[in-house]
Amino acid sequence: MRRRAADFRRPARRRWPNPVWWAFCVVAFFIFLVILGKSNKMEPRPSTATRFRHERIMEGLNITDEMLSPHSVTRQISDQIALAKSFVIIAKESNNFQFAWELSAQIRNSQVLLSNAATRQAPLTVKESETAIRDMAVLLFQAQQLHYDSAVMIMRLKVKMQSMEEQMSSLTDKSSKYGQIAAEEVPKSLYCLGVKLTTEWFKDTNLGKKLDERNQMRAKLVDNNRYHFCVFSDNILATSVVVNSTAISSKNPDMVVFHLVTDEINFSAMKAWFSMNNFLGVTVEVQKFDDFTWLNATYVPVLNQLQDSETQSYYFSGTSDRGKTPIKFRNPKYLSMLNHLRFYIPEVFPSLKKVVFLDDDVVVQKDLSGLFSIDLNGNVIGAVETCMETFHRYHKYLNFSHPLIRGHFDPDACGWAFGMNAFDLVEWRNRNVTGIYHYWQEKNVDRTLWKLGTLPPGLLTFYGLMQPLEPSWHVLGLGYTDVDFQVIKKGAVLHYNGNSKPWLKIGIEKYKPLWEKYVDYSHLLLQECNFH
């Protein structure tokens, strides 16, 4: 029988795989899935070439190694920038602003190179920095041709520094002069108070009687069992603060006696003020030095000097020494006899044995009765030493080129402070201390031993007669410098020595409250005179 054509043949029967084959495929499929999952969790490892390149970059970013390398391009550019900045300053000083601008522009270009290198975390190469280095080198060469080299730069800086020092000295001198003028000016409020008090004194005849009755004058003023203080001043309000602060700080204010000495002008006003106000029972005596019969030119040599026209010109203008003496020592206050009475305390108070002298620019914040029981060891004056710095030693106040000074005093001896001093008047009289003072005043008629002021003659007069006191008794500097508040807190007497007095506008603000708390601003007269 003939076979059919291929197209018409019946399809062959398909044979399905057996179960073993199906099982093998399923297992293979699951194995493939497991392998694929693990490969997705693994991090790709960098090739050896990639790791090597990364390590080389990190080495290039080691700034210390880069800057220490003698072949470092970064170091060379940094050195050029530093030098160029110096030349920019010199170019501006020479008014060569065009060249200064070119240097500044090139400095910016070099800084951009360094910034780009830091951003890409790769060190600079010679090729990319060659142009910048060459351009900067050309400018630096031009700077040397313009004599902007180191030697010239140093000389110009020295000249500039000298010029600035001269300007600073001039400004300091002007500041001192203006400060002195402000310190010497009597505030309108103080002038007003004096006028009103004088008017009250002459208008109310009972004020004088009140003062005498309250103090029982004669008995208390000569009682050496009491605590006697003296103040020589023409400032009513300042003196009032001294008396008030002492009274408030005293354990027994009724045992305190204040002896106030002023001038003719302020005498009535001073008496009126202390008649109108009661200071916790403190006894107050007011005198004027014009009533002292012993105070004449025959006995007091300094009076002749104070009345001398040349001396007055010296104090007021300082022209005789071409302005060499600091202006603070040319204060006209030194022409006032009130400033020199401290050398005549035994004459002012002939019946007293011990007195504590206080300046009118102090505040008392501790009981001072202990000063009257301090043993002065046979010395005349008790004072706080000020030789913590070399400035306050004898050689700064006296002329040691003069043989009379050089032969009698130690230039490194400690200075000490007037303003709060305990005086043994018995020893004063026994040792004729006032006579010593007269001797040195007569020797200094031509002002060759010391220039001005009362401290230098005090250092001479009480040389070898001074007993050092514990520093907390007398804290200085509140009128011109910074004082540690811990020191202020421990201080018994705070001294506003310097021009910045607390009653002036130029007073140091942080120290004013320590003084102002002893002023009764609600007082009618103070309000009328605009005290605030």
C-alpha positions as CSV (number, residue, x, y, z in Angstrom):
1,M,0.0,0.0,0.0
2,R,1.3,3.4,-1.0
3,R,2.3,5.8,1.8
4,R,0.5,9.3,2.2
5,A,2.3,12.5,1.5
6,A,4.0,14.1,4.5
7,D,1.5,17.0,4.7
8,F,-1.4,14.6,5.1
9,R,0.3,12.3,7.6
10,R,-1.3,12.0,11.1
11,P,0.8,13.8,13.7
12,A,3.0,11.6,15.9
13,R,1.8,11.0,19.5
14,R,3.6,13.2,22.1
15,R,5.3,11.6,25.1
16,W,5.2,13.5,28.4
17,P,8.3,13.3,30.7
18,N,8.2,11.1,33.7
19,P,7.8,12.3,37.3
20,V,11.6,12.1,38.1
21,W,12.3,14.7,35.4
22,W,9.7,17.1,36.9
23,A,11.2,16.7,40.4
24,F,14.7,17.6,39.1
25,C,13.5,20.8,37.5
26,V,11.7,22.0,40.6
27,V,14.8,21.5,42.8
28,A,17.0,23.3,40.3
29,F,14.6,26.2,40.2
30,F,14.6,26.6,44.0
31,I,18.5,26.4,44.1
32,F,18.6,29.2,41.5
33,L,16.3,31.4,43.7
34,V,18.5,30.9,46.8
35,I,21.7,31.8,44.9
36,L,20.1,34.9,43.5
37,G,18.9,36.2,46.9
38,K,22.4,35.8,48.5
39,S,24.0,37.6,45.6
40,N,21.7,40.7,46.1
41,K,22.8,41.0,49.8
42,M,26.6,41.0,49.1
43,E,28.4,44.4,48.7
44,P,30.4,44.7,45.6
45,R,34.1,44.8,46.4
46,P,36.2,47.4,44.6
47,S,38.7,46.2,42.2
48,T,42.4,46.2,43.1
49,A,43.0,49.2,40.8
50,T,40.2,51.2,42.4
51,R,41.5,50.6,46.0
52,F,45.0,51.6,45.0
53,R,43.7,54.9,43.4
54,H,41.7,55.8,46.6
55,E,44.7,55.2,48.8
56,R,46.8,57.5,46.6
57,I,44.2,60.3,46.9
58,M,44.0,60.0,50.7
59,E,47.8,60.3,50.9
60,G,47.6,63.5,48.8
61,L,45.1,65.0,51.3
62,N,47.6,64.7,54.2
63,I,48.0,68.5,54.7
64,T,51.0,68.1,57.1
65,D,53.0,66.0,54.8
66,E,52.0,68.2,51.9
67,M,53.2,71.4,53.6
68,L,56.4,69.8,54.8
69,S,57.4,68.5,51.5
70,P,60.1,70.6,49.7
71,H,58.4,69.8,46.4
72,S,54.9,70.8,47.5
73,V,53.0,73.1,45.1
74,T,50.5,73.9,47.8
75,R,53.3,75.1,50.1
76,Q,54.8,77.3,47.4
77,I,51.5,79.0,46.7
78,S,50.8,79.5,50.4
79,D,54.1,81.2,50.9
80,Q,53.5,83.4,47.9
81,I,50.1,84.5,49.3
82,A,51.6,85.3,52.7
83,L,54.3,87.5,51.2
84,A,51.9,89.1,48.7
85,K,49.6,90.2,51.6
86,S,52.5,92.0,53.3
87,F,53.3,93.8,50.0
88,V,49.7,94.8,49.6
89,I,49.9,96.7,52.9
90,I,53.2,98.4,51.9
91,A,51.7,99.3,48.4
92,K,48.7,101.0,50.0
93,E,51.0,102.9,52.5
94,S,52.9,104.1,49.4
95,N,49.6,105.1,47.7
96,N,50.3,102.6,44.9
97,F,46.7,101.4,44.8
98,Q,46.9,100.0,41.2
99,F,49.7,97.6,42.2
100,A,47.9,96.7,45.5
101,W,44.8,95.8,43.4
102,E,46.9,93.6,41.1
103,L,48.4,91.8,44.1
104,S,45.0,91.3,45.7
105,A,43.6,89.9,42.4
106,Q,46.4,87.4,42.1
107,I,46.0,86.5,45.8
108,R,42.4,85.6,45.1
109,N,43.3,83.5,42.1
110,S,45.8,81.5,44.1
111,Q,43.3,81.1,46.9
112,V,40.7,79.7,44.4
113,L,43.3,77.1,43.3
114,L,43.8,76.0,46.9
115,S,40.1,75.9,47.5
116,N,39.4,73.8,44.4
117,A,42.1,71.3,45.5
118,A,40.5,71.0,48.9
119,T,37.0,70.5,47.4
120,R,38.1,67.7,45.1
121,Q,40.2,66.1,47.8
122,A,43.3,65.9,45.7
123,P,46.6,67.8,46.0
124,L,47.6,70.4,43.4
125,T,49.7,69.4,40.5
126,V,52.5,71.4,38.9
127,K,50.7,71.6,35.6
128,E,47.5,73.1,36.8
129,S,49.2,75.6,39.2
130,E,52.2,76.6,36.9
131,T,50.4,79.7,35.5
132,A,49.3,81.0,38.9
133,I,52.8,80.5,40.5
134,R,54.5,82.3,37.5
135,D,52.1,85.3,37.6
136,M,52.5,85.7,41.3
137,A,56.3,85.4,41.0
138,V,56.3,88.2,38.4
139,L,54.3,90.5,40.8
140,L,56.6,89.7,43.8
141,F,59.6,90.5,41.6
142,Q,58.0,93.9,40.8
143,A,57.4,94.5,44.5
144,Q,61.1,94.0,45.1
145,Q,62.0,96.3,42.3
146,L,59.7,98.9,44.0
147,H,61.8,98.3,47.2
148,Y,59.0,96.6,49.0
149,D,61.5,94.1,50.4
150,S,61.7,93.0,54.0
151,A,64.2,95.6,55.3
152,V,62.2,98.5,53.9
153,M,59.0,97.0,55.1
154,I,60.4,96.7,58.7
155,M,61.6,100.3,58.6
156,R,58.3,101.6,57.4
157,L,56.4,99.7,60.0
158,K,58.7,101.1,62.7
159,V,58.1,104.6,61.4
160,K,54.4,103.9,61.4
161,M,54.5,102.5,64.9
162,Q,56.5,105.6,66.1
163,S,53.9,107.9,64.5
164,M,51.1,106.0,66.2
165,E,52.8,106.2,69.6
166,E,53.2,109.9,69.2
167,Q,49.5,110.3,68.3
168,M,48.6,108.1,71.3
169,S,50.8,110.2,73.6
170,S,49.2,113.4,72.3
171,L,45.7,112.0,72.8
172,T,46.6,110.8,76.3
173,D,47.9,114.2,77.2
174,K,44.7,115.9,75.8
175,S,42.6,113.4,77.7
176,S,44.4,114.1,80.9
177,K,44.0,117.9,80.4
178,Y,40.3,117.6,79.7
179,G,39.9,115.2,82.6
180,Q,41.7,117.6,84.9
181,I,39.5,120.5,83.8
182,A,36.4,118.4,84.5
183,A,37.8,117.4,87.9
184,E,38.6,121.0,88.9
185,E,35.2,122.3,87.8
186,V,32.7,122.8,90.6
187,P,29.4,121.3,89.6
188,K,26.5,123.7,89.5
189,S,24.6,121.6,92.0
190,L,27.4,121.9,94.6
191,Y,27.6,125.7,94.0
192,C,23.8,126.0,94.4
193,L,23.9,124.0,97.6
194,G,26.6,126.3,99.1
195,V,24.6,129.4,98.2
196,K,21.4,128.1,99.6
197,L,23.0,126.9,102.9
198,T,24.8,130.3,103.4
199,T,21.5,132.0,102.9
200,E,19.8,129.7,105.5
201,W,22.6,130.3,108.0
202,F,22.2,134.0,108.0
203,K,18.4,133.9,107.8
204,D,17.9,131.4,110.7
205,T,19.9,132.5,113.8
206,N,18.8,129.4,115.6
207,L,21.0,127.1,113.5
208,G,24.2,128.0,115.4
209,K,22.5,127.4,118.7
210,K,21.3,124.0,117.6
211,L,24.8,122.9,116.6
212,D,26.3,124.0,120.0
213,E,23.4,122.5,122.0
214,R,23.5,119.2,120.2
215,N,27.2,118.6,120.5
216,Q,27.8,120.0,124.0
217,M,30.9,121.3,122.3
218,R,33.6,121.9,124.9
219,A,33.4,118.7,126.8
220,K,33.4,116.3,123.8
221,L,35.9,118.1,121.6
222,V,38.8,117.6,124.1
223,D,37.8,114.2,125.5
224,N,40.6,111.8,124.5
225,N,38.5,108.8,125.4
226,R,36.4,109.5,122.2
227,Y,37.2,108.7,118.6
228,H,38.4,111.9,116.9
229,F,38.4,112.3,113.2
230,C,39.5,115.3,111.1
231,V,38.6,116.4,107.6
232,F,39.9,119.5,105.8
233,S,37.6,120.3,102.9
234,D,35.6,122.9,101.0
235,N,33.2,120.3,99.6
236,I,30.1,120.2,101.8
237,L,28.4,117.1,100.2
238,A,31.6,115.1,100.1
239,T,32.3,115.9,103.8
240,S,28.8,115.0,104.6
241,V,29.3,111.5,103.0
242,V,32.4,111.0,105.1
243,V,30.6,111.9,108.3
244,N,27.4,110.0,107.5
245,S,29.2,106.8,106.3
246,T,31.4,106.8,109.4
247,A,28.4,107.2,111.7
248,I,26.4,104.4,110.0
249,S,29.4,102.1,110.1
250,S,30.3,102.9,113.7
251,K,29.3,100.6,116.6
252,N,29.2,103.6,118.9
253,P,28.4,106.7,116.9
254,D,27.8,108.8,120.0
255,M,31.5,108.3,120.8
256,V,32.6,109.7,117.4
257,V,33.8,113.3,117.1
258,F,34.4,115.0,113.7
259,H,36.6,118.1,113.5
260,L,35.9,119.8,110.1
261,V,38.1,122.6,108.9
262,T,37.1,124.7,105.8
263,D,37.8,128.1,104.3
264,E,36.0,131.4,104.8
265,I,33.8,131.0,101.7
266,N,32.3,127.7,102.7
267,F,32.3,128.2,106.5
268,S,28.7,129.4,106.9
269,A,27.3,126.8,104.5
270,M,29.2,124.0,106.2
271,K,27.9,125.0,109.7
272,A,24.4,125.3,108.3
273,W,24.4,121.8,106.8
274,F,25.7,120.1,110.0
275,S,23.3,122.1,112.1
276,M,20.3,121.1,110.0
277,N,21.2,117.4,109.9
278,N,21.7,114.8,112.6
279,F,24.2,112.1,112.0
280,L,23.2,109.4,114.5
281,G,24.5,111.4,117.4
282,V,28.0,112.1,116.0
283,T,29.6,115.2,117.4
284,V,30.6,117.7,114.6
285,E,32.8,120.8,115.0
286,V,33.3,123.2,112.1
287,Q,36.2,125.6,112.0
288,K,37.8,127.9,109.4
289,F,41.6,128.0,109.0
290,D,41.4,131.8,108.7
291,D,40.9,131.9,112.5
292,F,44.2,130.1,113.3
293,T,46.5,132.8,114.6
294,W,49.5,130.7,114.3
295,L,49.0,130.2,110.5
296,N,51.2,133.0,109.2
297,A,54.1,133.3,106.8
298,T,56.6,133.6,109.7
299,Y,55.7,130.2,111.0
300,V,54.5,128.4,107.9
301,P,57.1,128.5,105.1
302,V,54.7,127.0,102.5
303,L,52.5,130.1,102.7
304,N,55.2,132.2,101.1
305,Q,55.5,129.6,98.3
306,L,51.7,129.5,97.8
307,Q,51.5,133.3,97.5
308,D,54.5,133.5,95.1
309,S,53.5,134.5,91.6
310,E,55.9,132.1,90.0
311,T,54.6,129.2,92.0
312,Q,51.0,130.1,91.1
313,S,52.0,130.3,87.4
314,Y,53.7,126.9,87.8
315,Y,50.6,125.3,89.3
316,F,48.2,126.8,86.9
317,S,50.1,126.5,83.6
318,G,53.2,124.5,84.1
319,T,55.0,126.6,81.5
320,S,58.2,127.0,83.6
321,D,59.2,123.3,83.1
322,R,57.9,123.2,79.4
323,G,55.1,120.9,80.4
324,K,57.3,118.1,81.6
325,T,55.4,117.7,84.9
326,P,52.3,115.6,84.5
327,I,49.1,117.8,84.6
328,K,47.7,115.8,87.5
329,F,50.5,117.3,89.7
330,R,49.8,120.8,88.5
331,N,46.3,120.9,90.1
332,P,45.6,124.3,91.6
333,K,44.2,122.5,94.6
334,Y,47.7,122.3,95.9
335,L,47.6,126.1,96.3
336,S,44.9,125.7,98.9
337,M,46.0,125.7,102.5
338,L,43.4,123.1,103.2
339,N,45.6,120.7,101.4
340,H,48.6,121.5,103.6
341,L,46.9,121.5,107.0
342,R,47.6,117.8,107.4
343,F,51.1,118.8,108.4
344,Y,49.8,121.0,111.3
345,I,47.3,118.6,112.9
346,P,48.9,119.0,116.4
347,E,48.6,122.8,116.1
348,V,45.0,122.6,114.9
349,F,44.0,120.3,117.8
350,P,46.4,121.1,120.7
351,S,44.4,119.1,123.3
352,L,44.2,115.8,121.4
353,K,46.5,112.8,121.6
354,K,45.3,110.6,118.7
355,V,43.5,111.6,115.6
356,V,42.4,109.7,112.4
357,F,42.8,111.9,109.3
358,L,40.3,111.3,106.4
359,D,40.3,112.9,102.9
360,D,36.9,114.2,101.7
361,D,36.9,111.7,98.8
362,V,36.5,108.6,101.0
363,V,33.6,106.3,102.0
364,V,33.8,104.5,105.4
365,Q,32.1,101.0,105.4
366,K,33.5,99.4,108.5
367,D,33.8,100.5,112.1
368,L,37.1,102.5,112.5
369,S,37.3,102.4,116.3
370,G,40.0,99.7,116.0
371,L,42.4,102.3,114.6
372,F,42.6,104.1,117.9
373,S,43.9,100.9,119.7
374,I,46.5,100.0,117.1
375,D,50.1,100.0,118.4
376,L,52.2,102.3,116.2
377,N,55.3,101.0,117.9
378,G,56.6,104.5,118.8
379,N,55.9,105.8,115.2
380,V,54.0,108.9,114.4
381,I,51.8,107.9,111.5
382,G,49.9,104.7,110.6
383,A,49.4,104.2,106.8
384,V,48.8,101.6,104.2
385,E,51.9,101.0,102.0
386,T,51.6,101.2,98.2
387,C,54.8,99.6,97.0
388,M,53.2,96.7,95.4
389,E,54.5,98.2,92.2
390,T,57.8,100.0,91.5
391,F,55.8,103.2,90.7
392,H,55.0,103.7,94.3
393,R,58.6,103.7,95.7
394,Y,60.5,106.8,96.8
395,H,62.5,107.2,93.6
396,K,59.3,108.0,91.7
397,Y,58.4,110.9,93.9
398,L,61.8,112.5,94.8
399,N,64.8,113.8,92.9
400,F,67.5,111.3,93.8
401,S,70.0,113.1,91.5
402,H,70.1,115.8,94.3
403,P,72.8,115.0,96.9
404,L,70.5,116.0,99.8
405,I,67.9,113.4,98.8
406,R,70.4,110.8,97.8
407,G,72.3,111.1,101.1
408,H,69.2,110.7,103.3
409,F,66.7,108.4,101.7
410,D,66.5,104.9,100.2
411,P,65.2,105.1,96.6
412,D,63.5,101.7,97.0
413,A,61.7,102.5,100.2
414,C,58.0,101.8,100.2
415,G,55.6,104.7,99.5
416,W,52.4,104.9,101.4
417,A,49.0,106.7,101.0
418,F,47.5,109.8,102.5
419,G,43.7,109.8,102.8
420,M,43.2,107.5,105.9
421,N,46.0,107.9,108.5
422,A,46.2,107.4,112.2
423,F,48.3,110.0,114.0
424,D,49.9,109.7,117.4
425,L,50.1,113.4,118.2
426,V,52.1,112.9,121.4
427,E,54.9,111.3,119.4
428,W,54.5,114.0,116.8
429,R,55.2,116.7,119.3
430,N,58.0,114.8,121.0
431,R,59.8,114.3,117.7
432,N,59.1,117.8,116.3
433,V,57.7,116.4,113.1
434,T,56.3,119.8,112.0
435,G,59.9,121.2,112.3
436,I,61.1,118.4,110.0
437,Y,58.4,119.4,107.5
438,H,59.5,123.0,107.7
439,Y,63.1,122.0,107.1
440,W,62.3,120.2,103.9
441,Q,59.9,122.9,102.6
442,E,62.7,125.5,103.0
443,K,65.1,123.3,101.2
444,N,62.7,122.9,98.3
445,V,62.1,126.6,97.6
446,D,63.4,126.1,94.0
447,R,61.4,122.8,93.6
448,T,64.6,120.8,93.0
449,L,63.9,118.1,95.6
450,W,60.4,117.3,94.4
451,K,58.0,119.0,92.0
452,L,54.4,119.3,93.4
453,G,51.9,117.8,95.7
454,T,51.7,116.9,99.4
455,L,52.7,113.2,99.2
456,P,56.5,113.9,98.5
457,P,57.0,116.2,101.5
458,G,55.0,113.7,103.5
459,L,57.3,110.9,102.5
460,L,60.3,113.0,103.6
461,T,58.7,114.3,106.8
462,F,57.5,110.9,108.1
463,Y,60.5,108.9,106.8
464,G,61.3,106.2,109.5
465,L,58.2,107.3,111.5
466,M,55.6,105.4,109.6
467,Q,53.9,102.2,110.9
468,P,52.4,100.0,108.1
469,L,48.7,99.2,108.5
470,E,46.9,96.1,107.2
471,P,45.9,96.9,103.5
472,S,42.2,96.4,104.1
473,W,42.0,99.5,106.3
474,H,42.5,101.7,103.2
475,V,41.5,100.6,99.6
476,L,42.7,103.0,96.9
477,G,42.0,103.6,93.3
478,L,38.3,104.0,92.9
479,G,38.8,107.3,91.2
480,Y,41.0,106.2,88.4
481,T,41.4,102.4,87.9
482,D,39.8,99.0,88.3
483,V,39.6,97.6,91.8
484,D,38.7,94.0,92.6
485,F,35.2,93.9,94.2
486,Q,36.4,91.3,96.7
487,V,39.0,93.8,97.9
488,I,36.4,96.5,98.0
489,K,34.1,94.3,100.0
490,K,36.8,93.7,102.7
491,G,37.9,97.4,102.8
492,A,37.2,99.6,105.8
493,V,37.8,102.9,103.9
494,L,37.3,103.2,100.2
495,H,39.3,106.0,98.6
496,Y,38.2,107.7,95.3
497,N,41.7,109.1,94.7
498,G,42.1,110.3,91.1
499,N,40.1,112.7,88.9
500,S,37.0,110.5,88.6
501,K,35.3,111.7,91.9
502,P,31.9,110.1,92.5
503,W,30.0,113.4,92.7
504,L,31.3,114.3,89.2
505,K,29.9,113.2,85.8
506,I,33.2,111.7,85.0
507,G,33.0,109.4,88.1
508,I,33.4,105.7,87.4
509,E,29.8,104.4,87.2
510,K,30.3,101.0,88.8
511,Y,31.8,102.7,92.0
512,K,29.3,105.5,92.3
513,P,26.6,103.5,94.2
514,L,29.1,102.8,97.0
515,W,29.2,106.6,97.6
516,E,25.7,107.6,96.6
517,K,24.0,105.4,99.2
518,Y,25.2,107.8,101.9
519,V,23.5,110.8,100.2
520,D,19.9,111.6,101.0
521,Y,18.6,112.7,97.6
522,S,15.1,113.3,99.1
523,H,16.5,116.2,101.1
524,L,14.7,119.4,100.1
525,L,17.9,121.4,99.4
526,L,19.4,118.6,97.3
527,Q,16.2,118.4,95.2
528,E,16.2,122.2,94.8
529,C,19.8,122.1,93.6
530,N,19.0,119.2,91.1
531,F,21.1,116.5,92.8
532,H,20.2,113.1,91.4
